[in-house]
Amino acid sequence: MSTNTARISLPVETELSCGSHRVWVYYPQGLLPSHGGLQMSPVPETHLPFFHECRPGESNPEQQGDEHAAPYPGHSLFQESFFVCRVKDFGDVPHVGDIYVETVVDANCRLGFAKVYPSKNAMNGVDILQDRVLPFYERHAVTVGRVFTRSTREYCGLIPVHPFETLLATSHIEHPPLDPSSGMHNRPCEDFYLVLCREFFTPAIRNNSYKSFVKLQQDLDIFVENYNHERPNIDPSSQGITPFAMFSDAIGVPKDGKQAPKVPR
């Protein structure tokens, strides 16, 4: 994977053409690669989504040394929602619609999960865990220990009423919020999101006339499957091993799936 891609600080808006299909797209962080046929203009930073701090984060001693490391799969998952872009007349969304992606990354092997949504809220975090993440770990007899998130209102609140907090509590999963002021950052999800933007979302939206979020999700699933099973891990220390291969090796399950897992439970 190329590491010299420039990160543009300003957001951009542009119009893309795909045959007879023409779509206006707003990219919040300027992640759209520059092409000769695309006209881009800066958008004020006030259009960027902002995060509401609902409660302070707590420092975790295990994260102060190497915030990306975890002793075994499932021990530490990182989760975050990202605003991908704003699209006019996109598929089943009338007028101007937003595209958000909810991401979850295993800090041990960088195994990734992603789902797209038309808005940002706490139920997205619940949905991806219930639909993709927790079933995956259950199938492999691996216990999820904790989920790290930012201390924003999508993830933090009172356990009896906040759906995300309630799901983690009833699933016996710890929820330590990240505190950027103490040096804790969500680098696993940020790295995963940059790959998704650069290699999936930008070319997918440019080259396809999507009729629904369902089709976009189907294509995203194919990309994430390839990311986990075919693409070498983005961590330089992985020595070119794929995330799923690292996951399988760590839990002691060969391709036939017959050996008992080694992960502490």
C-alpha positions as CSV (number, residue, x, y, z in Angstrom):
1,M,0.0,0.0,0.0
2,S,1.3,3.4,-0.9
3,T,2.2,5.6,2.1
4,N,2.9,8.8,0.3
5,T,-0.7,9.9,-0.3
6,A,-1.1,13.5,0.7
7,R,-3.7,14.3,3.4
8,I,-5.5,17.5,2.3
9,S,-6.7,19.6,5.2
10,L,-9.5,21.4,3.4
11,P,-12.8,19.7,2.5
12,V,-13.8,19.8,-1.1
13,E,-17.0,19.5,-3.2
14,T,-17.1,18.3,-6.8
15,E,-19.4,16.9,-9.5
16,L,-18.7,13.4,-10.8
17,S,-19.8,11.9,-14.1
18,C,-20.4,8.2,-14.8
19,G,-21.9,7.9,-18.3
20,S,-25.2,9.6,-18.1
21,H,-25.1,9.6,-14.3
22,R,-23.9,12.8,-12.7
23,V,-23.6,13.3,-8.9
24,W,-22.5,16.1,-6.7
25,V,-20.3,14.9,-3.8
26,Y,-19.0,16.7,-0.7
27,Y,-15.9,15.3,0.9
28,P,-15.3,16.6,4.4
29,Q,-11.5,16.1,4.6
30,G,-10.4,16.5,1.0
31,L,-9.8,12.8,0.6
32,L,-10.9,12.9,-3.1
33,P,-7.8,12.4,-5.2
34,S,-7.1,15.2,-7.7
35,H,-8.0,14.4,-11.3
36,G,-7.9,16.7,-14.3
37,G,-11.5,16.4,-15.2
38,L,-12.8,17.2,-11.7
39,Q,-13.6,20.7,-10.6
40,M,-13.0,21.2,-6.9
41,S,-13.8,24.1,-4.7
42,P,-13.1,24.6,-1.0
43,V,-15.9,24.4,1.5
44,P,-15.8,26.3,4.8
45,E,-14.7,24.2,7.7
46,T,-17.9,25.1,9.5
47,H,-19.6,22.4,7.4
48,L,-17.6,19.7,9.1
49,P,-19.4,17.5,11.6
50,F,-18.4,18.2,15.2
51,F,-18.0,15.8,18.1
52,H,-19.9,16.5,21.3
53,E,-18.0,15.4,24.4
54,C,-20.6,13.7,26.6
55,R,-18.2,12.7,29.4
56,P,-14.5,12.7,30.0
57,G,-12.4,9.7,29.0
58,E,-10.3,7.6,31.4
59,S,-6.6,6.8,30.9
60,N,-5.9,3.1,30.6
61,P,-2.3,2.0,31.7
62,E,-2.3,-0.8,29.1
63,Q,-2.7,1.8,26.3
64,Q,0.1,4.2,27.4
65,G,2.9,2.1,26.1
66,D,1.6,1.0,22.7
67,E,-2.0,2.0,22.1
68,H,-2.3,-0.2,19.1
69,A,-1.1,-3.5,20.7
70,A,-3.3,-6.2,22.3
71,P,-2.1,-9.5,23.6
72,Y,-4.7,-11.6,21.7
73,P,-7.7,-11.2,19.3
74,G,-10.8,-9.9,20.9
75,H,-8.9,-8.4,23.9
76,S,-9.2,-4.8,22.6
77,L,-11.5,-3.6,19.8
78,F,-11.5,0.0,18.6
79,Q,-14.7,1.5,17.2
80,E,-15.5,4.8,15.5
81,S,-17.9,6.4,13.0
82,F,-16.7,8.6,10.1
83,F,-18.5,11.0,7.9
84,V,-17.5,9.8,4.4
85,C,-19.2,12.3,2.1
86,R,-22.5,14.2,1.2
87,V,-24.1,13.2,-2.0
88,K,-27.0,14.7,-4.0
89,D,-29.6,12.3,-5.4
90,F,-27.8,9.2,-4.2
91,G,-29.8,6.1,-4.8
92,D,-32.7,5.8,-2.5
93,V,-31.9,9.0,-0.6
94,P,-33.8,12.0,-1.9
95,H,-32.1,15.3,-2.4
96,V,-28.8,15.6,-0.5
97,G,-27.8,12.6,1.6
98,D,-25.0,11.8,3.9
99,I,-22.9,8.6,4.0
100,Y,-21.3,7.5,7.2
101,V,-19.3,4.4,7.8
102,E,-19.1,2.7,11.2
103,T,-15.8,0.9,11.7
104,V,-14.5,-1.7,14.2
105,V,-10.9,-2.9,14.2
106,D,-9.2,-5.6,16.4
107,A,-6.0,-4.1,17.8
108,N,-4.3,-7.5,17.9
109,C,-4.5,-8.4,14.2
110,R,-6.1,-5.3,12.6
111,L,-9.1,-7.3,11.4
112,G,-11.7,-4.8,10.2
113,F,-15.5,-4.5,10.1
114,A,-17.4,-1.7,8.3
115,K,-21.1,-0.8,7.6
116,V,-22.5,2.3,5.9
117,Y,-25.4,4.4,7.2
118,P,-27.3,7.5,6.1
119,S,-26.9,9.2,9.5
120,K,-24.8,9.2,12.7
121,N,-26.3,7.9,15.9
122,A,-25.8,5.4,18.7
123,M,-27.8,2.7,17.0
124,N,-25.2,2.4,14.3
125,G,-22.7,1.3,16.8
126,V,-25.1,-1.2,18.2
127,D,-26.0,-2.5,14.8
128,I,-22.5,-3.3,13.6
129,L,-21.7,-5.0,16.8
130,Q,-24.8,-7.2,16.8
131,D,-24.8,-7.8,13.1
132,R,-21.1,-8.3,12.2
133,V,-18.7,-8.1,15.1
134,L,-20.0,-10.1,18.0
135,P,-21.4,-13.0,15.8
136,F,-17.9,-13.3,14.1
137,Y,-16.1,-13.7,17.5
138,E,-18.8,-16.1,18.8
139,R,-18.3,-18.3,15.7
140,H,-14.6,-18.6,16.5
141,A,-15.2,-19.0,20.3
142,V,-13.3,-15.8,21.1
143,T,-14.5,-13.6,23.9
144,V,-14.5,-9.8,23.3
145,G,-12.9,-8.1,26.3
146,R,-13.3,-4.4,25.7
147,V,-14.3,-1.9,23.1
148,F,-12.5,1.5,23.0
149,T,-14.4,4.5,21.6
150,R,-14.2,8.3,21.8
151,S,-16.2,9.8,24.7
152,T,-18.9,11.1,22.4
153,R,-22.7,10.9,22.7
154,E,-22.9,8.2,20.1
155,Y,-21.0,5.8,22.4
156,C,-21.3,7.2,26.0
157,G,-24.3,7.7,28.2
158,L,-26.4,6.1,31.0
159,I,-26.5,2.4,30.8
160,P,-30.2,2.0,31.4
161,V,-31.1,4.3,28.5
162,H,-28.1,4.5,26.1
163,P,-28.3,1.6,23.6
164,F,-24.6,1.3,23.0
165,E,-23.6,1.3,26.6
166,T,-26.4,-1.1,27.4
167,L,-25.3,-3.6,24.8
168,L,-21.8,-3.6,26.1
169,A,-22.9,-3.9,29.7
170,T,-25.3,-6.8,29.0
171,S,-22.6,-8.5,26.9
172,H,-20.1,-8.2,29.7
173,I,-17.7,-6.1,27.6
174,E,-15.7,-3.3,29.1
175,H,-16.0,0.2,27.6
176,P,-13.0,2.4,28.3
177,P,-13.4,5.7,26.4
178,L,-10.4,7.2,24.7
179,D,-9.0,10.5,26.0
180,P,-6.9,12.3,23.4
181,S,-5.7,14.7,26.0
182,S,-3.8,11.8,27.7
183,G,-2.3,10.6,24.5
184,M,-4.9,8.0,23.6
185,H,-6.0,8.0,20.0
186,N,-8.1,5.8,17.8
187,R,-5.3,5.0,15.3
188,P,-6.5,1.5,14.3
189,C,-9.9,2.9,13.0
190,E,-8.3,6.0,11.5
191,D,-5.9,3.9,9.5
192,F,-8.7,1.6,8.4
193,Y,-10.9,4.5,7.4
194,L,-8.1,6.1,5.3
195,V,-7.8,2.8,3.3
196,L,-11.6,2.6,2.9
197,C,-11.7,6.2,1.6
198,R,-8.8,6.0,-0.7
199,E,-9.3,2.5,-2.1
200,F,-13.1,1.9,-1.9
201,F,-15.4,4.9,-1.3
202,T,-13.8,7.4,-3.7
203,P,-13.6,5.0,-6.8
204,A,-16.9,3.3,-5.9
205,I,-18.9,6.5,-5.8
206,R,-17.2,7.9,-8.9
207,N,-17.6,4.8,-11.0
208,N,-21.0,3.4,-10.0
209,S,-24.5,4.6,-10.1
210,Y,-25.8,3.3,-6.8
211,K,-29.5,2.8,-6.4
212,S,-29.5,2.1,-2.7
213,F,-27.4,1.8,0.4
214,V,-27.8,-2.0,0.1
215,K,-25.8,-2.2,-3.1
216,L,-23.1,0.1,-1.6
217,Q,-22.9,-2.1,1.4
218,Q,-22.6,-5.2,-0.7
219,D,-19.6,-3.8,-2.5
220,L,-18.1,-2.6,0.8
221,D,-18.5,-6.2,2.1
222,I,-16.5,-7.5,-0.8
223,F,-13.8,-5.0,-0.2
224,V,-13.6,-5.6,3.5
225,E,-13.5,-9.4,2.9
226,N,-10.5,-8.9,0.6
227,Y,-8.9,-6.5,3.1
228,N,-9.1,-9.1,5.8
229,H,-8.3,-12.3,3.8
230,E,-6.1,-11.2,0.9
231,R,-4.4,-7.9,1.7
232,P,-1.2,-7.9,3.8
233,N,-1.7,-6.3,7.2
234,I,-1.0,-2.6,7.2
235,D,1.1,-3.0,10.4
236,P,4.8,-3.2,9.3
237,S,5.5,-5.7,12.1
238,S,3.0,-8.2,10.5
239,Q,5.6,-9.3,7.9
240,G,3.0,-9.3,5.1
241,I,0.5,-11.6,6.8
242,T,-3.2,-10.9,6.3
243,P,-5.4,-9.8,9.3
244,F,-7.4,-13.0,9.2
245,A,-4.3,-15.2,8.9
246,M,-2.9,-13.4,12.0
247,F,-6.3,-13.9,13.8
248,S,-6.4,-17.6,12.9
249,D,-2.8,-18.2,13.9
250,A,-3.3,-16.4,17.3
251,I,-6.4,-18.5,18.2
252,G,-4.8,-21.7,17.0
253,V,-7.3,-22.5,14.4
254,P,-5.9,-23.9,11.1
255,K,-7.9,-23.6,7.8
256,D,-9.9,-26.8,8.6
257,G,-11.1,-25.1,11.8
258,K,-10.7,-28.3,14.0
259,Q,-8.2,-27.2,16.6
260,A,-9.4,-25.7,19.8
261,P,-8.7,-21.9,20.3
262,K,-5.7,-20.8,22.4
263,V,-7.2,-17.4,23.3
264,P,-7.9,-16.9,27.0
265,R,-11.7,-16.9,27.7
